[in-house]
Amino acid sequence: MKKILVTVVLGVAALAAAQDAAQPAQGQPAAAAAQAPVIKDPAEYNAYVGAIQQKDPTAQVSGLEAFLAQYPNSVMKVAALQTLMQDYQQTNNQAKTLDAATKLVAADPSNERAIFLLAYFDRLKAQGGDPNAKQDLVDAKKYGQMGLDGLAKFTKPDGTSDADFQKMKDQMTGVFNAALGIAALTDKDYDAARKDLRAAADSSPDFQKDFSVVYPLALAYAGPTPPDPKLTPDPVNAIWFSARASTVAPNAQYQQQIEKYAKNQYMKYHGGDDGWTDVLAQAKANPIQPAGFAIKPAPSPAEQAHAMAIATAPEKMDFAQWEFILSNGAQADQDLVWNAIKGKAVQLNGTVIKAISTQFDIAGSLDDIDAKKADITLTFEEKLQLKLIPKEGASLDFQGVPASYTASPFMMTMEKGMLAKPKAAPAKPPVHHKPAASN
């Protein structure tokens, strides 16, 4: 977040504080008395004016701190705290700025400028690894909601143009929503985080360049790992905002790491890296997501199974292709394959998972071989001699007759088992055997 977001609001706070400077009761014009609080005690008045008229911020801080200590219930308490908050900001004293803002909100719960600062800095402290990050987020959430609730009543300060006032409200809206969004993301409330962080990002072009907002928004759209079945996935927005985050990352190391993350998200959804460079170029060139931005998803497992079924005759497929179609295909595609192989002797190669004299559990696809998971049950009509029974993990050439199958988890039952040599090399799954995850 650029510092301008803070200084714009504080600049207005300083202007308002200056306009609120009270006059003593004696000799005060009636019009002025109606516009500002009145300090009736001359000593109190002199203390306030002596402090507020200091040109040096450090001297003004000393005077105002002394004034507030001596007159804690002064009618000028709010105005003094507003100026004090501004002075501490100008001298880069964040702790004192927040202390003044906290006191100001306690004295004036509708003070949007102080609430803005507290929501802004508490959120950034939490994201920056502050030791009290948990409490920072609690406070940021509280002030974020207070700020949004009060924004409708926030009136335009005197001397502020309509355009500047709208810009100010947009910035405040972004800060308040960002505070709520980061708190929600930390609590793993992804729906709320998406809503609030997207509202922050859309509130002003400055937030589209703010890494502390854009990257958490990408994570909110990506959702948890493993996925939550109750959360609707939004991979396209996750890809866009992670790509955008890589272009506004604070350093080269972050840029490389997040670009890699964004590309992996893209490949997971699209099924390959073709088109990725165009997406990244768009993210670099457009701070705001282009209207109609879309990414073509990878074919679904059912679509891949159908393409497989019509591309090759079932008799010429390997076992991995059978398994994929019978597990993922539409019923018509499953029937096409199953009717072609059912009841016909086939010769295959696999890895023994478990073997007894009349039944072997075998892994026939490379994925299941790697997982040491059986996908074939081979039964023999007669007991095998002990010396012919292979050890678990051994490669096996065999023949069997497909008799039945279950689609999930996949298991093919083969009858009339025989030990045999294959007619061809061991089956290997096609490159598309393991489908890209679809969303």
N, C-alpha and C positions, 0 to 999 in steps of 0.2 A: 504494500500500500504506500503510495507516495505521501510524503509528509504534508503536501498541500491539502489533503483531505482533513487533516487536523487543524492546520493553520487557518483555513478558510472559516471553519466554524468558530475557532477561538478569536479570530479577527472580529467577527460579529459580536462575540461576547465582550470584547474590550470596548467596542463601540457602544454597546448597550450599557456597560458599566459607567462609561464616561457620561452618557446621557442621563444616568440616574443620580449623578452627584447632587447631594442635597444642599439646600441653602438654609441659613439660620432663619428662625421664625421672625426675628425683627427685621422689618423693611422688606420682607420677601414679597414679590408681586403675586397677586391672587392666581393668575394663570399658571405660574410656575408651581405654586403650592399644590394645585390640583393635579399636576403631572408627576410629582415625585414625592417620596417620603420626606418628612420634615424632621430634622434634628433640632430639638428644642433646647438642649443643653449646650451653651456656647463652648464649654471645654471639650465636650464630645465632638462638636462640630469642628473645632480647631484641630483636634487630633486626626479626624477623618480627612479634612481638606489638606492638612500638612502632609499626610501620607500619600493621598491620591495625586497630589501635584508634583511629586518627585518624578524627575525625568529618568533617572537611572533605575532600572528594574530592581537591582539589589537593594537600593535605598528604599524603594517603594515597598518591597517585600517586608523589610524590617519595620517600616512604619505601619503597614497594615496588620502584621502579626501582633505588634504592640497594641494597636487599636482594638483588635478583636479580643485580645486577652483582657484589656481593661474594660471593654464594653461588649460583653458576649451576647447581650440581648438587644443590641442597637438596631434601629430600623434600617440601618445601612449594612447590616450583616451580609445579606445576599449580594449586594453590589460589591462589597469589600472582598468577599470570597471569589466572585467572578473575576475581579481584577487580579487577585492573588493567584488564582489558577492560571490566568494568562501569563503573569510574570514568571511563575515557575516553569511554564512551558518555554518561554523565551530564553530562560537560563538553562534549559535542558536538564532540569531536575525532575525526572519522571516520578520518583517516589513522592515528592512533595506536591507535584501536579495532581496525582491521584488522591493524595490525602485531602487537598483542597477541594477536589471534585466530590469526594465522598461527603465531606462536611456540607458542601453546597447542596447536594441532593437531600441530605438530612434536613436542611433548613428550607429547601424549596423542592419538594418531590417532583414537581413538573418541569424542572430545569433541564430542557433537552440538550443543552450544550454540555453540561456536566455529565449527564447520562451517556451522551455520545462518547465522551472521552473514556469513561469507565468501561463501556462495552467494547470499545476499540482496544484499549491497552490490556484489559484483562484477557481478552481472547488471544492477543499476540503473545502475552506472557505465557499463557498455557501452551500455545503451539511452539514457543521457543524453549521449552524444557524447564520452566520455572519450578523450583522445588515445591511450590504450593500450587502446582498446575491444577490439581483437582478442585481446590477452592476457587481458583481463578475462573475455571469454567462454570462453576455454580454461579459466581458473581456475574460473569459475562452473559450467561443465559438470563439471569434476573434483569440486568440492565438492558439487554436486547429487547426483551418483551416490554419493559417499561417504556423504552424509547419508541417502539412501534405503536404502543397504545396511546402515547401522548403526541405523536407526530401530527395527528389531524388537528390538534389545537395549537400547534406551534405557529405563532404569528410572525409575519414578516417584520424584521427590525427596520426602524426608520433609516432612510438613506440607502436601502438595499433595492436594487432593481429587481423586477419580476424574474428576469433570466437568472440572475445570481441566486435569488431565493430558491428557485426551482432546482438549480444545481446543488445548492446546499442540502435541500430535502432529499434529493437523489442520493447524495453521499451518505447522509444519515441513514436512509433506508437500507443502503448496502451494508453499512457497518452493523446495524442492528440485526439484519438477517444473517450476516456472516457469524455473529456471535451465537445466535441460535443454532445455525447449521453446524458449526464446529462442535458445539455441545451435544447435538443430536448424533453426529457421526461418532463421537467418543463413546456415547451410550449405545452404539450399534443400532440406532433407530434410523435405518437407511431411507425410509420413505420421507421422514421429516427432514433429514439432512439434504436429500435431493431438492425438496421444495424450497427450503430456506437458503441453501447455498446457490441454487439457480436464481432465486430472487435477488440475491446479492450480486451475482455476476451480471444479471440483466439490468441492474439499477443504474449503472453508469459505465461508460467505456473504460474508466480507470480500473474497474474491478476485473475486466477481461484480461488485464495485464498483471494482475496481482496473483503471484504464485501461491500465496497463503490461502487464497480462495479457490483458484482454478484447480489446483491439484487435489485438494480434499473433495471438490465436486466430482472429479474423475473417479476417485475412490468410492464415493457414495453411489455413483451410477454403476460401477463395477460390482458392488455388493460384496458380501463376505465370501470367504473360502473355507470350507466348501459352500456352494450356493444354498441359500435359504429357500425352500420350496414355497414359502408364503410371500416371498418378495418377487415382484415381476421384474425379470431381467431387462436391462436397457444397455445392451452392448454398444450401440451406435453412439450414444452420448458419452459412454465411458471411453470409447476410442477417440472421439473428437476432443474431449477436454483433457485427456492424458497427452494427446499430441500437442494441444495448445499449451499445456503445462510445460512440456519440454522446451518450447520456444521462449518461455518467460522464466525459466529456471534461474536461480541466483548465481550459479557457477557452472563451469563446463562439466564437472563430474556429475552433478545432478541432471544436467541436460542429457548426457549420454545414458545414464541409468533410466531416466523416465522415457526417453525416446525408445529405448529397448523394450521397456514395459509396454508402451503404447503399441509398438509393432507386434509384440506377442499377442496382445489383445486383438489386434486386427487379424492376424493369421488364424487365431483360434476361431474367430467369428466367420471370416471370409473363406478360410480353407487354404490359403496360400498368401504369398507376399505380393502378388501382382496387384498393381494399383496403389500400393502403400505410399510410394514416393509422391503420388498426386495428392493423397490425403494429407501428408506432412507438409507439402507445399501450400496447400489451402490453409492449414492451421497457422503457418508462418505469415501468410499474406493477409489473413482475415481475423482481426481481433474478435469479431462476432461471428458465430456459426452461420454460414450461408443458409438462406432459405431453401428448404428442400434437400438439405444435405442427407445423403443416404449411402449405405454400403451394401453391396450384394452379399447376402449370407451364403455360406457353403451349402451345398445340397444336403438335404436331410438324409438320415440313414435309409429311409424308405425310398427316396429319390435315387440314391446311389444303388440301392438293391435293384430297383427297376432297370436302371441303365445297365447294370451288370447282366440282368436276366435276358435282356433283348440283344445284348452284344455278342454273347457266346452261347453255343448250344450246351445244355446241362451236362451232356456226356463228355464234353471237352473241358469242363471246369475242373479246378482242383477242389480239395475238401474245404479249404478256407473260403472259397467263393460260395460253396453250398451253405456252409455255416452262416455266412453273412446274410445271404438272401433268406434262408429259412428263419433267421432270428429277427430280421429287420424289414423284410419285404411285405408288401400288401399280400392279401390272401391269394390273389391271382398269380403273383410272382412266385409265392411259395409253392402253389399247386403245380406251376409249370416245371419247376425243378424237381419237386418230389415225385411227381408222376413219371418223370423220365428216369429216375434212378431207383425207385422202390422195387424191391424184388429182384434186382439184377446184381450179379456178383461184380464187385469192384475191388481193385487192388490199390492199396495205399501204404504210406509210410507214416509212422508216428512214434511217440515216446511213451513207454510203459509207465503208468502211474501206480498201478496195482495189478498183480496177476495171481490167479489161482488156477487150478487145473482145468476148469470149465469156463472161466470168465476173466477177461482182461479189461481193465479200465485204461483207456489210451487217450493221450492228447494228440489231436491230429492237426491243429492249426498252430502256426508259429507263436501267436499271442498266448494261446493256452499252454504250449510247450514251455514258454518263458515263465508263465505263471504256475507251472506244475499243476495244471487243472485238467481233469479229464473232460473230454467232449464226445467220446465214443465208448460205448459198452459193447464189447465183442464177446459173443457166446459161442462155445464149441459144442458140437453134438456128442463128442466123446472126450473123455479125460485125456489130457496130454501127459506124456511121460515127464517125470520130474526134471530130467535133464534138458527138456525142450522148453521149460517155463523160463522166460527171461527175468532178469533182475529188474527191480524198479529203477527207472531212469535210462534203461537201455533203449536204443533205437530198434524199431521193429518193422519189418516188411510183412504185411498180412493181407488176407483176402476176407471179405465178408459180404453179406447181402443186407442192404438197408431194409429194416422192418418197420421202424417207427422213430419219431423224434418229438422232443419238446422244445419250444422256441426260447423259453426264458425260465431258468438258465438253460442254455442250449445243451442238449444231449441227444445223440443219435444212437439208437440201438441197432446193432448188426447181428444177424444170425449166420449159422453155417460157417463159423470161423475156421480159417485155415492159415497156417504159416506159409508164406510164399514170398517170392522175390518180386519186386515191382517191375512193371513194364517200362516205367519211366523214372526219371530222377525224382527225389522226394519233393512233395508239393510245397510250393512257396506261395504265400498270400500275395495278391496284387498290391500295388502301392496304396490303393485306396481301401485296403482291407479294414483298417481301423478308421472309422469315419471321423471327420472333423466335428467337434461339438457344435450342435446347432442350438440357437436360442429362440 
